[in-house]
Amino acid sequence: MLTNYIKIAWKVLLRHPFYTFITLFGISLTLTVLMVLTSFLDHLFGTHYPELKRDRSIYIQMMTQLDSVRNGRSQGPMSFKFLTKYAKALKSAERVTICSMFNTSNAYVGSQKIDLNTKFTDADFWKVTDFDFLEGKPYNEQNIANGDYVAVITDDFKRQYFDNPSDPVIGKDVEIENIHYKVIGVVKGSPITRILTHADVYFPYTAPKSNYQNTGMRGNYIAIALAGDKRGMKAINDEFQGFIQRIPVPGDQDGFKYYALVVKSMPYLESFVGAFADGDSGLKSIFYGVIGFIMLMLMGLPAINLVNVNVSRILERASEIGIRKAFGAPIRTLLWQFIVENIFITFIGGAIALVLTLIAISLINNSGWIAHADLTINVTVFLVSLGICLIFGLLSGVLPALRMSKLNIAEALKA
Amino acid sequence: MIKLTNIEKVYRTSSIETLALTNINLTINAGEFISIMGPSGCGKSTLMNLMGLLDAPSAGQVEIDGRIVMQYRDKELALLRNQQIGFIFQSFHLINDLSVLDNVEIPLLYRKGDATGPRSVGASRRQLAQEALEKVGLSNRMKHFPGQLSGGQKQRVAIARAIVGRPSIILADEPTGNLDSAMGNEIMAILQQLNTEGSTIVMVTHDETMAKKTHRLIRLFDGAMVGDSKLISDLRFGISDVSAGNVISEPSNPKS
């Protein structure tokens, strides 16, 4: 039966090449947009270089201090000392790194200014993340304890800063904000979209201007706690929240008196959404709702258009519907036939879209729009794309199928 | 086998109401070969559609094999059509995108799988379709498409499709209407053969000669049944005679 449906769907496609072109163009363009979007979301939230352990990491990046009526709030990253006391102490974590959010700095080659993102990290940063060292090695506890002026730079910065980028640069000096650092390692750069680990230059937290000795709870640092496996993430979260609940309130932070303290410890996606949605579950729902609405609109509007095309295409086949019904096809079977046919056509569009997506993401990756962008079609993206094709096929196929399967047989046979 | 009681069919639009059939009372017994004649627009095809459960009457009752079908839902009607009724149409109504074999298989697609399991259903479907095509002399055209066949061949494919599910009733709506007399005679011979094998056949025709080859002739005029005559057919000589007219009423000026 399925072969019969697919044979028909194929013949229908061949019947009017122009119609088919328009239909497939519409489907594949829509699916391409959705697939590129899926790939981009995977790029943002998936497990990619240099955060290859993201799927078993807990991110601690936001502290919220609330006033007595919980209306006023002070919010942001934490101090190095706070995280050392409460995150580094986590026994359930395999390893914990503390690093700063990136800062902007300048370096000069002659009179040419290079805008840089810099980051202060501990030695564990290089063990929690998985940077590719093209030259040298990361700084270690000893460098940090010594307060060495060392830096790990990216290949991009190396290309911009040094005259002959093909020469090794380990041991050479770089001057950033009028301070000289010795290059200890060169890593492959990461995209800016990996906002918690991205930088052009990495310094030990004991380097100048890191403010790691600041007192108080708030500062410019975040922590990433690595679990032994995914199941261990809950234990980390429970242990950390236990610590936070024991912090006495009320307290005072730079003149702001707080009566409640919230420090979220969450997997990356939730942590990312929480940063935008302020940790409020209602706002999170709105955030997900908006994303869902955009996806539905992207899919729904072309689907409505396709419904019209499908209705006119199926109308041509009234006689066939009449024949099938006359010989015993119930409405449900016909409904299924047209849905299968539509899904088949959608999947052809999906295959074209897959090729177009590969081209589009290759263009994005090579355009420099996002440095080191690594959009891919991996198993997750592929499976989501398949799901999108299926939903799109159903959305655009059910209504015409329902309408056609209910045609009066005698009328249909006259067509 | 088929019993129509006080059948009335009215087609309604927002402004017009057309009485297509009125006061039809007709019983067709198993094994009969009946022809229905009448001028264009007299309601022949409408009557055929009602017998074939392709349409519902505005009033009255349709019985198939003693089952009153008026309350049947779509699924039950579809099942009954699939198992009991085969259709042959004047304009063949073959699906041009499917091969001859695939066209003939259509009624079997909507049958439940047999006890031998789903894999063998496809194979047995093919087997039955091939047998039906052999019966109408088209075993050498199985892979062809309808567009590659003559009118007579198309109608034979349509007959194969009608008989492949071994229905007890075959409804033929002007099966020879689009064919020349030689082709028409061939198709008629096949129908007569099917009838001798036990099928009940109801045929709408404009052709008196073809009608005379059947057992019984129903005449319609302006939506009403105006004649019901028993005929004697002698298949050996191809001659048919009206033996005992059982005329209900003759129109004063039939336009047949």
Interface residues (C-beta under 8 A of the other chain):
Chain A: M1 N4 K7 I8 K11 V12 R15 S319 E320 G322 I323 R324 K325 A326 F327 G328 A329 P330 I331 R332 T333 N408 I409 A410 L413
Chain B: T46 N49 G52 L54 D55 D74 K75 A78 L79 R81 N82 Q83 F87 F89 H93 I95 D97 L98 D102 E105 I106 P107 L109 Y110 R111 R161 G165
